[in-house]
């Protein structure tokens, strides 16, 4: 039987996006064209490949097996393409995923440097619902690169420790504890916290700290939007736990204050995550560039002194 690679490509996009409509938009096709290609493939297979519902589609058991085979097929095609084009500069797209937007604050200069060095590669960054979702997206092919804090358990991924940073308590400048270099655990027991959503990389580290310190804080708000969290803290609706580098500007401007927890150093290690399969040239270039920038990223993550300067108006 002849294999229709275009039909398989349509099936793969629909499976990864869980939607015929989004697959059509990604492939610049009509929704009916996507539906026609999927139905034709289902006739060839002899079984349904998707469960169809109002909220989109999801793979049947047979569809999930086929997606694994299709992934292997396209990876083989990418290997052939990489061999044929080994002498040329890498091009394509790299999809980066992480369970918190906070990484963007640290990686903006790095992303800019990479894009200048590789103008033929497009980089997209998206926030996943949780670290588990980041891992799932890497395994399924919905993301090419991920970032998350350790520990992680996944034999299917290549995990490279990238940098270590420190989480600090963050207060609005008018807060009673603002301006302190250190704050005791007992002093924050009655505070309301504004935190990242559960499952986010920073939230996992924060929850470990709460458990170790026997803290059961009242929760005011949850969000994966770093700017929103900082704004709510600035307005006095609660305090937070964030990487020191994520609030360095607001501290310098006098909008926020940050402090260590007395007697503790809330350190965490952030890793670069890659799928354990053949990597396209664009993804390999991004991974190699990232590893080469580890020392600079580490300096940025830990190089800011914990100071609280009042903004001059």
N, C-alpha and C positions, 0 to 999 in steps of 0.2 A: 504494500500500500504506500502511495506517495504521501509524504508528510507536508502539510501546508503550514509553513513556519509563520506566515502572517496570521493565520487562524489561531495558532498556539499563542502568539504574542497578544492577540485580543483577549483570549482566555486568561492569560497571566495577569494582564492589567485589571480585568474585571475581578479576578480572585484577590489580588493585593489591595485593590481599592474598595472591595465589597460593594460595588455599585456599577451597573451598566452605564448609568448617566455620566459618572465621573470618568469611567474608562473611555467613553466616547469623546469627552472633552479633552482628555489627555492625548488621545490618538488622532484627534481632529476628524472624527467620524460622527455619523448620526447614531442616535441610540438604537434605531431599528437595524442599522448595519451591524452593530455590536451584538444585538440579540440574534440576528440571523447567523452570524459566524458561530456563536455559542451553540445554537440549536443544531447547526450542521455538525459541529464537533460531537455533540451528544448523540447524534444519529450514528456517527462513525464508531463511537465508544460503545453504544448500545445501552447506556444508562444515563440518568440525570447527573449533571455535574454540580448543579447549584440548587439550594433551597431558595425559592423566591418569596419575598415578603414585602410589606409596605415600606419597611425601613431599609430595604436593600436586599442583597443576596449574601448567602454564605455557602461554603463548599459542602457538598456531600462527602461521605467517606471516600467514594471513588474519585471525586474531584480533588480531594486533598492529596491522594496518591499520584494523580496525574500532575498536579502542580509540582510535586517533588521531581518527577521525571522531566517536566518542562524546564525546571530550574537547571537541572544537570545538562540538558541539551543546550540551553543558551550559554551556560558557563563554558561548555566545550567550544561553542562558536566564538565566544570572547577570547578564549585561549588562542584559537587559530588567528583571530584578528590581531591579537597582541603580538603574535609571532611575525605576522606579515608586516605589521606597522611598528616594529620595535625601534626602528631608527628615527621615527618621527616624534615630535613633542606630543605628550598626552592631551587628549581632548575629551569632553564629555561632561557629565554632571556627577557631583558628589552630594548625597543626601545625608546630612548630619542630624542625629537625634539625641536628645537628652531630656530627662524628666524635670528640668527646671530651666527657666529663662535666665537664671543668674549666670550661667556659664557664658552667655553672650557678652556680659560686661567685661569678663576677663579676656575673652577670645577675639574681641573686635580688632585690636591691632594685629593679632596673629592671622585672622581671616584676611585682612587687608593685604598683609605681606604675601600670603599664599596666592591671592588673586593677581597681584602684580607679577609674581614669579611665574604664574601659570595662567596667562590670559585666555587660553582656550578651554579652561575648566570652569564650569558654573557651580557655585556652592550654595546650597539651600540648608537652612537650619529650622528645625521645628521642635516644639515642646511636646513630648509624649505625656500620657496620663499618669504614668508611673515608670519606675525603673524596670519593672517586669515587662511593661509594654515596649520599652526600648529594646530589651533583649529579644522579645518576640519579633519585633520589626526587623531586627538584624538577621534573625534566623530565617524569616520568611522572604527576605529580599526587599521589604518595603523601605529599609534604610541601609545605607552603605557603611556608615561609621557611627559610633555612639560614644558618649561620655557618661560615666557614672562613678560613684564612690564605692570603694571596697568596704566589706567583702562582697564578692559575687560568686555564685555557683553556676557555672555553665561550661561544660566540656566542649560544647559546639562552637565556642567563640575564642578568639585570641585576645587575651587581656594583657595590656602593657601598662604598668603603673606610670603615671605621667607627672604628677606633682602632688605635693602635700600643702594643705592650707589650714587655717585656724578659724574656727567659728567663734564669734563674740556676741555678747549681749548688746542690743541696740536700743537706745532710748531717744525720745524726742528731747530737744535741748531744754525744754521747760520742765522735764521730769525731775523729781526729787533726787534721783540717783545719777543724773547727768553730770558729766565732768569728772567722774571718778575713774581711776585707772583699773581698779578691781572692785568687784561687788561680791558679797558672800551669798551663798545659796539661800540661807534663811531670809535674806532681804528681798528675794524675788518670789517667795512662796505664794504671796497673795496677789501677784500681778496677773493681769490678763495678757495673753500672748496672741500675736498675729503671726501666723506660720504658713509655710508652704503646705500644699495639700499632701495628704498621706500618700506614700509611695514615691514621692519625689526624693531625689538623691539627698538633698540637704535635710529634708524632713526625717529621713531614716536616721541620719546622724544625730539630729536633734532629739528624736525619741529615745535613742540609746543613752544620751546624756541625761534625759529626764528619768529614765529607769535606774541608771546608776546612782543618781542623786536623790532618789525617792521623791521626785517632784511630781505633783499632779496638778499642773497649772490649769486655770480657767482659760478657755479658748474664746477669743473675741471674733477672729476672722481667719479664714483659710483662703489662700490664693496661690497660683503658680506665676503670677505677674509680679516680678521683683519691684517695679516702679510703684505698683499699688501698695505693696506691703510697706515700703519705705514711706510713702505718703501718709498712710494711716498711722504709722508710728510717729511721724513728724507732727501729726495733728493731735497726738495724745490719746489715741484710742486703745493703745496697748504697747507692749514692748515686743522685741523679736530676737531671734537668733539667726545671724547671717555671717557669711564669710567676711573677714575684715576688709578684703579688697572691694567688696560689693558696695561699701558705703564710704569709701575714702573721700570722694568728692563732697558728699553731703556733710561729712565731719569737718572737712576743711572749710566749708562755707558756713558752718555753724548751725546747720539745720538739724543734724542728728549728733548723738554722742554714742560712743561705743566703749565697752569695758570687758576685761577678762573676768572669768569666774575665779574667785580667790581659791588657790590651791589646786586648780585644774587647768589643763591645756586641752581644749577641745579640738584636737587635730583629726584630720581625715585624709585619706589618700584617694585621689581621683585618677581613674584609669581610662585609657583609650581602648575602645572595644571594636573588634573587627570580626566579621563572619569567618568561620573556619573553612572557607572554600576559595577557589581561584578568584583573585581580585582584578577587576578591570584596571587599565592603565591610570585612569583618573583617580581611582580610589587608592591605588598603590602610591601615586605621587603625593596625595594628601597625607597618607599614613607616614611616608618617609619624611615629609616636611615637618609633620607634627613631632615625630621623634627627634628630629634635628633641632627643634625649638624648645626641648624640655627644660634646659637650663634657664632660658629667658622666661618661659612661662612660670617656672618655679620662683624666680626672682620677683616677678609681678605679683604672685600669689602671697608671698610672705614678706615682701620688701617694704611694706607700709608700716610705719610706726603707729602705735595705738595712741593717737593724740586727739584732743577735742578742742579745736580752736573756734572761738566765737566769731561768727561772721560780722564783718564791718558793714554797717548800713550807711 
